[in-house]
Amino acid sequence: MRSLFSGFYGEVGFTYQRLLNYKDTEPTRFTEIRKGIFFDNNVYCKRIILSIDTLLLEANQRAKERNMTAVVYVVGIGLKVWKISPHQAALFLDASAKRIQTLGSKKSLDHISDVIFAYFSPNATSGGRKNGDFMSIPEHSNGGIKIHIIEREPHTKLTGELEGKLLVVSYPWDGNALPGNEFWAGSLSGSRDPAAASSTQVSELHNPHINPKVRAENLRIATPNGVLSLTEYCKIAKRV
């Protein structure tokens, strides 16, 4: 199993002894979070960008289909009850900034104007950019994307400079569980997972037992060229 995951992320599958022998040669890769316990920053960021890329690419596609620009609302992934080290938040923000820059430079985010990082420290930065800074991306249709790092309820109406744009919201969801799983158990305020389920229809829309459209035949693949059906993606993959 270890080799399966390390192969997926393109990394070496470390044993503990090998890590101890290796960590001094690449000191920024590993963070010792407790005595003798090391956090692999590289693999963490590679895991995070899978979700970040999917969110950004789908948000861009949804805005493109409506001839609008999107405001993407990003919540931290695993940065509350599942967090094991305070430095994860900074890694998350910086990894997100790198993906915005990379995908934007490929003209894959031309329909995104703003990215909101919600419920991070007010002094936090994303790739060195603080709240209100503009991330310059020469290839982007608008010259770049504005970064917001604020406390904002996810479904608050967009006003001011954001009014009239398409709000695309991410929400927390435990893996291998129905959306809002605590919601179904009657816990409405235990975390942001049931909070999201309580304030939207995701607990039904994203539930295959209720919504028959959540099934394999409707699977979509988020790519730099847009959100494709599985058939479309396979045709492209065969040509590569």
N, C-alpha and C positions, 0 to 999 in steps of 0.2 A: 504494500500500500504506500509506503514511504517513497519508493522509486516511482510509482505511478504519479503521485503528486509532484515530485521534484521534476520529473520529465515534462509534465504539463506546463510548469512554470519555467522550464529551461534552466533549472538550477541543480547544483550538486546535492545529492541526498546525504546530509551530514549525520554521522554518528556523533555522540556527545564528545568523545575523545578527539575526533577529527576537528570538530568545531573549536575545541580548546587550542589545538595546534594551529588553526587557521586564523582565528579572530584577530590576532595582532597584525596580520598582513593586510587586513582590510578593516580598520578600526571603526569606520562609520557604518558598517553593515550591521553589526550586532550591538544591542544595548543590553547591559546587564541590569535587569529590572529588580532582581533580588539576588542575594548571594548565590552564585552558582546557577542562576536561571537567566537564559539569554533570549532576547527577542530579535528575530530576523527581520530587519527593516525592509530589505529588498523584497522578500517574498510577501510580506504584508502589503506593500504598495502594489505589487503585481496582482494580488488578490483584489484589492480595492478598485483598481482601474477597470476590472471587468464590469463591475456594477456602474461605475462612473461613465464609461464609454457608452454602455447601453442606455443610460438615462439621457445623456447629451444627444446621442444620435436619434433616439426616438422623439425627444422633444423637438429637435430640428425638423424631423419628418412631419410631425403633427402641425407645426407652424407653417411649413411649406405648403401642405395640402390646403390650408385655410388662407394662404397668401397673407400671413401675419408674421410678426416677430414674437419669439417666446421669451418669457421670464422663467428661468428654471430655478426651482426651490429645492435646495439640497439639505437634507438632514444627515448627520453623521451615521456611519454604519458601525454598529458595535461599540459605540463610544459612551454608553451609559452603564447598564448593569453587566454587560459582557466585557467592558474595558478592563485590561489587566495592567496597563501602564499609562500614566498621564501624557507621555510623549506621543501617543497614538494620534491625538487630535491634530498636532502639527504635521505629522506624516500624511494624514488624510487630506488636509488642506493643500499641502505642497504637491502631493500626487495628483490631486484634482486640477491644480493650476497647470501642471505639465501636460495633462491630457487636453485641457481647453486650448492651450497653445498649439499642441501637435495637431489635433483634429481641425482646429480653426485654420491652421496654415495649409491644410489640405482642402479647404473650402467645404468642409463637411458640417460647419456650424453657421452658415451664412444667415440662417433664420433665427438665431439666438442673439438677443441684444444684451441681456442681463443674466447673471447667475447670483442667486442669493444663498449664502451659507448661513443657516439659522442655528441659533443656540450654541454658538462658540463664544469663547472669551472675547469681550469687546476690543481687546488689544491684539487679537489674533491677526495673522496675515496669511494670505494664500499666494505662495510663490513670491513673497516679499511685498505683496500688494495689500493695503489695508482697506477698510470699508470706504467705498466711494471712488476708489482708484479705477482707472481705465486700463485694461490689458490691451496693449497695442498688438494687433495682428495684421500686418500689411495685406495679406491675401484675403482677409475677411471683407465682406461686402460693405460693412459699416466702419471698417478700419480697426475693429476690435470689439471687445465685450467688457461691459462694466461689471465690477465685482462689488457685491454688498455682503458685509458680515454683520448681521444684526439679529436682534430677537424679534421675530415676527411670526404670528400665528399663520399656519400654512394656507388657510383658505380665506384670509382677510382680503377684501376687495382691493384691487390694484387702483391706486390713485396717483395724481401728480404726473411725473414723467413716465410712469409705468402704465397709466390708464390706457385701455384699449389694446393692450398686448395680451397674448395668450399665456396664462399661468399654467405651468406644468410642475406638479408637485410629486416629490418622492416621499415615501412613508416607510417606517420601520416594519419589518415583517420577519418573524423567526423562520429560518429555513425548515423545510419538511413539515410545515404546519399550515393550516388554513389561515388566510389573512385575518388578523384580528382574533387570533386563537383565544386570547384571554377574554375578549369580548363575548365569545360564545360561552365561556365558563362563568360569565356574570361579573367579571372584574372590569369595570369601565375606566378606571383611572390608575391602574397599576403601572402602566408605561405608555409610551407614545403609540405602541401597536394598537391597543384597544381604543385609544383616543382617536386615532385615524379612522378606525372602523366605526366609531360612534358618530363621527362628524361627516362621514361620506357613505357611499354605497359599496365600498370596496369589499366588505364582508360578504356581499352577495354577488357583485359583478365578477370578482376574482375567485369565486368558489365553484369548482366544476360540478358539484352536486346540485347547484342551483342554476347556474348559467351554462347551457350546453355549448356556447361558443368558446368556452375555455377548454379546448381539446386539441389534439395533435394536428388535425387538418387545418387549424388556424394558426399554427406556429409561425412566428416571424423571426427573422434574423437581422439584428441591427449591424449594419456595415457602414464604412465611410461613404459608400455609394447610395446610402438610403436604407430603409427598412424593407427587406425582401421576404417573399414567401420562401418556404423551404425548397420548393421546386426551382425557383429562380436562383437561389443561392447555390444549389447543387450544380446547375448548369454553368455558372460562373466558375465554381471551384474546379470543375472538370477541365475547363479551358486553361487554368493557371498551371 
